[in-house]
């Protein structure tokens, strides 16, 4: 009951913080105009994309190598109207890799010649009857020695497909699982803040190190209302007498 009360008391704070616009102008520009560091993406998918004149806007700005690869795959998939199929195929490939230690090791071993990796992927794609987009993408990863990052890339790609479908993934971290009633209340609060036309997908994480409270993450925002963070903030105040009058 005490834990439920702490969660309930945190909800107004969650609402207040989430309603504030904490993204800078630069961040907004990044969301609308993501860039790709490797020009090979455009070249590799140009031949597989029929509607070359269609401009696709990436729904989320993903950074780093994995983010660039995921964004390139998203653009190619949307242009060919094959987003769901490509997502399913990529996830099937990752699942198969996870189930086979030998295959998993093969994808991570950079000592394997690029031609060998490419031939193996071509055979797998043919047997699995993968689409051209998925096949070409996996071959690109094989040639560039990036198959070892496919798990991370696939997760970033799923972030984009969820955003495309209007699904907002919210990760809530607490010390114990949220009671059903509190989870429902938090989900309703988030749904109200995110707005109509989008669906909140709540994922709970347990982390006893936060000591209590909540940490809410979604759309590249993190709202830390954990007891651990509050304790650290209070400790800093105590170490600096200048702030004592503000307590």
C-alpha positions as CSV (number, residue, x, y, z in Angstrom):
1,X,0.0,0.0,0.0
2,X,2.8,2.4,0.9
3,X,4.4,1.7,-2.5
4,X,1.1,2.3,-4.3
5,X,0.8,5.6,-2.5
6,X,4.2,6.7,-3.6
7,X,3.4,5.9,-7.2
8,X,0.1,7.8,-6.9
9,X,1.8,10.8,-5.5
10,X,4.3,10.8,-8.4
11,X,1.6,10.8,-11.1
12,X,0.9,14.6,-10.9
13,X,4.6,15.3,-11.1
14,X,4.9,13.0,-14.1
15,X,2.0,14.8,-15.8
16,X,3.5,18.2,-15.1
17,X,6.9,17.3,-16.4
18,X,5.7,15.5,-19.5
19,X,3.5,18.4,-20.5
20,X,6.6,20.7,-20.5
21,X,8.5,21.1,-23.8
22,X,12.0,19.9,-22.8
23,X,13.3,19.5,-26.4
24,X,15.6,22.1,-27.7
25,X,15.1,23.7,-31.1
26,X,18.1,21.7,-32.3
27,X,16.6,18.5,-31.2
28,X,13.4,19.3,-33.1
29,X,15.4,20.0,-36.2
30,X,17.2,16.7,-35.8
31,X,13.9,14.8,-35.6
32,X,12.7,16.3,-38.9
33,X,16.0,16.2,-40.7
34,X,18.1,13.1,-39.8
35,X,21.3,12.6,-41.7
36,X,23.1,9.4,-42.7
37,X,26.9,9.3,-42.2
38,X,27.4,6.5,-44.9
39,X,26.3,7.3,-48.4
40,X,26.4,3.6,-49.2
41,X,22.9,3.3,-47.8
42,X,21.3,5.3,-50.6
43,X,23.3,3.6,-53.3
44,X,22.6,0.1,-51.9
45,X,18.8,0.6,-51.8
46,X,18.3,2.7,-54.8
47,X,18.1,-0.3,-57.1
48,X,15.7,-2.1,-54.9
49,X,13.3,0.9,-54.5
50,X,10.8,1.4,-57.3
51,X,9.3,4.7,-56.2
52,X,12.5,6.7,-56.3
53,X,10.6,10.1,-56.3
54,X,8.8,9.4,-53.1
55,X,10.3,11.3,-50.1
56,X,10.1,9.5,-46.8
57,X,10.5,11.3,-43.5
58,X,12.0,9.2,-40.7
59,X,9.6,9.4,-37.7
60,X,12.4,9.4,-35.1
61,X,16.0,10.6,-35.2
62,X,18.3,7.7,-34.5
63,X,22.0,8.3,-34.0
64,X,25.1,6.2,-34.3
65,X,25.9,3.5,-36.8
66,X,23.0,1.2,-35.8
67,X,20.6,4.1,-36.0
68,X,21.8,5.0,-39.5
69,X,21.4,1.5,-40.8
70,X,17.9,1.2,-39.2
71,X,16.8,4.5,-40.7
72,X,18.1,3.5,-44.2
73,X,16.1,0.2,-44.0
74,X,13.0,2.0,-42.8
75,X,13.2,4.4,-45.8
76,X,13.6,1.6,-48.3
77,X,10.8,-0.4,-46.7
78,X,8.3,2.5,-46.8
79,X,9.2,3.4,-50.4
80,X,8.4,-0.2,-51.5
81,X,5.3,-0.5,-49.2
82,X,6.9,-3.5,-47.5
83,X,7.5,-2.3,-43.9
84,X,5.6,-5.0,-42.1
85,X,7.1,-7.8,-44.3
86,X,10.7,-6.5,-43.8
87,X,10.1,-6.1,-40.1
88,X,8.9,-9.7,-39.8
89,X,11.8,-11.0,-41.9
90,X,14.5,-9.1,-40.0
91,X,13.1,-10.3,-36.6
92,X,12.9,-13.9,-37.9
93,X,16.5,-13.6,-39.0
94,X,17.6,-12.3,-35.5
95,X,15.6,-15.0,-33.7
96,X,17.2,-17.7,-35.8
97,X,20.6,-16.3,-35.1
98,X,19.9,-16.3,-31.4
99,X,18.9,-19.9,-31.5
100,X,22.1,-21.1,-33.2
101,X,25.3,-20.4,-31.3
102,X,27.3,-21.4,-34.4
103,X,25.5,-19.0,-36.7
104,X,25.7,-16.3,-34.1
105,X,29.4,-16.7,-33.9
106,X,29.7,-16.7,-37.7
107,X,28.0,-13.3,-37.9
108,X,30.4,-11.8,-35.3
109,X,33.6,-13.3,-36.6
110,X,35.3,-10.6,-38.7
111,X,38.0,-13.1,-39.7
112,X,35.4,-14.7,-42.1
113,X,36.0,-13.2,-45.6
114,X,33.3,-10.8,-46.8
115,X,32.6,-12.9,-49.8
116,X,31.9,-15.9,-47.6
117,X,29.6,-13.9,-45.4
118,X,27.8,-12.6,-48.5
119,X,27.4,-16.0,-50.0
120,X,26.0,-17.4,-46.8
121,X,23.4,-14.6,-46.5
122,X,22.4,-15.0,-50.1
123,X,21.7,-18.7,-49.5
124,X,19.8,-18.0,-46.3
125,X,17.7,-15.3,-47.9
126,X,16.9,-17.6,-50.9
127,X,15.8,-20.5,-48.6
128,X,13.8,-18.2,-46.4
129,X,12.3,-16.4,-49.4
130,X,13.2,-13.0,-48.0
131,X,12.1,-9.9,-49.9
132,X,14.7,-8.0,-52.0
133,X,14.8,-5.2,-49.5
134,X,15.7,-7.6,-46.6
135,X,18.1,-9.7,-48.7
136,X,20.0,-6.6,-50.0
137,X,20.1,-5.1,-46.5
138,X,21.5,-8.3,-44.9
139,X,24.1,-8.6,-47.7
140,X,25.1,-4.9,-47.1
141,X,25.7,-5.7,-43.5
142,X,27.6,-8.8,-44.4
143,X,29.9,-6.9,-46.8
144,X,30.5,-4.2,-44.3
145,X,31.1,-6.5,-41.3
146,X,28.0,-5.2,-39.6
147,X,26.2,-8.5,-39.1
148,X,27.5,-8.5,-35.6
149,X,25.3,-5.5,-34.9
150,X,22.1,-6.9,-36.4
151,X,20.4,-7.4,-33.0
152,X,20.9,-3.7,-32.1
153,X,20.0,-2.5,-35.6
154,X,16.8,-4.6,-35.6
155,X,15.7,-3.1,-32.2
156,X,16.3,0.4,-33.6
157,X,14.3,-0.5,-36.7
158,X,11.4,-1.7,-34.6
159,X,11.4,1.7,-32.8
160,X,10.9,3.3,-36.2
161,X,8.1,0.9,-37.3
162,X,6.3,1.5,-34.0
163,X,6.5,5.2,-34.5
164,X,5.3,4.8,-38.0
165,X,2.2,3.0,-36.7
166,X,1.6,5.5,-33.9
167,X,2.8,3.3,-31.1
168,X,4.7,5.0,-28.4
169,X,6.8,2.7,-26.3
170,X,7.1,3.8,-22.7
171,X,9.6,2.1,-20.3
172,X,8.7,2.5,-16.7
173,X,11.4,1.4,-14.1
174,X,10.4,0.7,-10.5
175,X,11.7,-1.4,-7.7
176,X,8.8,-3.9,-7.8
177,X,6.1,-4.5,-10.5
178,X,3.5,-1.8,-10.6
179,X,0.1,-2.9,-9.2
180,X,-2.5,-3.4,-12.0
181,X,-4.5,-0.3,-10.9
182,X,-1.5,1.9,-10.8
183,X,-0.2,0.7,-14.2
184,X,-3.6,1.5,-15.7
185,X,-3.6,5.0,-14.1
186,X,-0.1,5.7,-15.4
187,X,-0.9,4.4,-18.8
188,X,-4.0,6.6,-19.0
189,X,-2.0,9.7,-17.9
190,X,0.6,9.0,-20.6
191,X,-2.1,8.4,-23.2
192,X,-3.6,11.8,-22.4
193,X,-0.3,13.5,-22.7
194,X,0.8,11.8,-25.9
195,X,-2.5,12.6,-27.5
196,X,-5.1,10.9,-29.7
197,X,-4.0,8.9,-32.7
198,X,-1.2,7.2,-30.8
199,X,-1.2,4.2,-28.7
200,X,0.9,3.8,-25.5
201,X,2.8,0.5,-25.1
202,X,3.9,0.2,-21.5
203,X,7.0,-1.9,-20.7
204,X,7.9,-2.4,-17.0
205,X,11.5,-2.8,-15.9
206,X,12.6,-3.8,-12.4
207,X,15.7,-2.1,-10.9
208,X,16.0,-2.2,-7.1
209,X,19.0,0.1,-7.3
210,X,16.7,3.1,-7.8
211,X,15.5,2.5,-4.2
212,X,11.9,3.6,-5.0
213,X,9.9,6.0,-7.1
214,X,9.7,5.8,-10.9
215,X,11.9,6.4,-14.0
216,X,9.8,7.0,-17.1
217,X,11.4,6.9,-20.6
218,X,9.7,7.5,-24.0
219,X,10.4,9.4,-27.2
220,X,14.1,9.9,-26.2
221,X,13.0,11.6,-23.0
222,X,13.9,10.4,-19.5
223,X,12.0,11.6,-16.4
224,X,13.8,10.4,-13.3
225,X,11.7,10.6,-10.2
226,X,13.6,7.8,-8.3
227,X,14.5,8.1,-4.7
228,X,18.1,7.4,-5.6
229,X,18.3,10.5,-7.8
230,X,16.5,12.6,-5.2
231,X,18.9,11.4,-2.5
232,X,21.8,12.4,-4.6
233,X,20.3,15.8,-5.3
234,X,19.7,16.3,-1.6
235,X,23.3,15.3,-0.8
236,X,24.6,17.9,-3.2
237,X,22.5,20.5,-1.5
238,X,23.9,19.5,1.9
239,X,27.5,19.8,0.6
240,X,26.9,23.3,-0.7
241,X,25.7,25.7,2.1
242,X,24.8,28.3,-0.5
243,X,21.6,26.3,-1.3
244,X,20.5,25.7,2.3
245,X,18.0,28.6,2.2
246,X,16.3,27.0,-0.8
247,X,15.5,23.7,1.0
